[in-house]
Amino acid sequence: MTKRREIHLSEEVVRAIEEHLAELSAGSVEEYVEAVLRERLRREGYLEAYTPEEEREVTRRLRDLGYLD
């Protein structure tokens, strides 16, 4: 499991996310904030496109579909 750290957000931001979780396709404020930050960091080149676990899963799926030997 990935180690977690606590951060603080303004009540206004948290409330806005909570009120629109369904529209934002997120299960929680934490899930949404992490997804948004992860995408931004990937786009800016500060975070790799895939974690090692995600890379293994993509490889497995492509192998299962017959795209890889």
Residue pairs with C-beta under 8 A, 6 or more apart in sequence:
9 29
9 33
14 29
17 24
17 26
17 29
17 32
17 33
18 29
21 27
21 28
21 29
21 32
24 32
26 32
26 35
38 47
41 47
42 48
42 49
50 58
59 68
62 68
63 69
